[in-house]
Amino acid sequence: MNRTGLVLALLSAVLFGASTPFAKLLLGDMSAQMAAGLLYLGSGLGLAVVLGARAALRLPSHDEAPLTRADLPCLLGVIATSGVAGPLLLMAGLARSDAASASLLLNMESIATLLIAWVVFRENVDRRLLVGAACIVLGAGVLSWQGHAAVAPGALYIIAACVCWGIDNNLSGRLSAADPVRIAMLKGVVAGSVNLCAALVLQHARMPGAAVVAAAGGIGFLGYGVSLVAFMLGLRHLGAARTGAYFALAPFIGAVVSVVLFHAHDLGRLAVAGAFMAVGLWLHLSERHDHEHEHTVMAHTHRHVHDEHHQHEHGPDDPVGEPHTHHHVHTRLVHSHPHYPDLHHRHDHDGDGHSHDPDHTHGPDGHTHAA
């Protein structure tokens, strides 16, 4: 299976998970909306510096497909859900929850990603993924339940943030062939500016001190910016549902950091919830998908090497060396190998979007299956 995608998804999870407890530390000095604005501005401005350095050094190995006008609707949806609403809801939830429980509740993002992919975008979901999702939901329930039909006050805010990120993950899958650094930079700058202006104008908030602003920028750059770039690259290799499943490691990282930072109590409840979530994560990660399938003719632009899926002729203006980026055409290919629903393997099994094999999971992109 795709080790590159696995490493990228896990890197994204580690960076984001570790950032959550540190983000909670900021809430003592500012409002939730101010924190969301500074975190995302730090992400966007940091990645803008990366883009500038990349252009100045003219590194051909970092060439990526540009964004096009057709990408605009998905890009706006990504910015609105994940860049504006998601961080604000997370900060509101963190202000009403202990950091360890909040970190583990972020596992709900993988569930939201899977359900939206299945219900809205018509991707097939197998029994293994559904059972894993149920385990993660049980774990989240253990964390949020406070007895007598009461739910932790911050839990609903955090779950709503996870729904926003689930929408974002599915929309980002449609953008995964384009430059992930540019997408993450745009999201950070726009979303950070919106939240910061809202805090200053609507809430009449004051800017915190320079040290706090710098800390928020650093946390945002690593935990939101670099993490998002790694996640976008993971989507390219693994597809939305599986990248979201690997990303479910993030709350465990956040919980461990929270125990160290805040000396979290009620470790028994955290252990029970973590056990449920660990089983769910294992079910997601242990999937194997291998069968004969057909690639139909398709043309697109993305960064690639000349592997078995990229056997094409080059024109005089196409770049030399690998990996490289240019418009290319895939010819019909029928073969069998282990694969994820990456850019080249998002296919149905019978033409109607439903799998005859309950252990197959795919999403539509114009590919069809060999019977």
ABEGO torsion letter per residue (X at the ends): XBAAAAAAAAAAAAAAAAAAAAAAAAAAABBAAAAAAAAAAAAAAAAAAAAAAAAAAGBAAABBBBBBAAAAAAAAAAAAAAAAAAAAAAAAAAAABBAAAAAAAAAAAAAAAAAAAAAAAGBBBBAAAAAAAAAAAAAAAAAABAEGGBBBAAAAAAAAAAAAAAAAAAAAAAAAABBAAAAAAAAAAAAAAAAAAAAAAAAGBBBBBAAAAAAAAAAAAAAAAAAAAAAAAAAAAAEAAAAAAAAAAAAAAAAAAAAAAAGBBGAAAAAAAAAAAAAAAAAAAABBBBBBBBBBBBBBBBBBBBBAABBBBBBAABBBEOBBBBBBBBBBBBBBBBBBBBAAABBBAAGAGBBABAABBBBBAGBBBBX
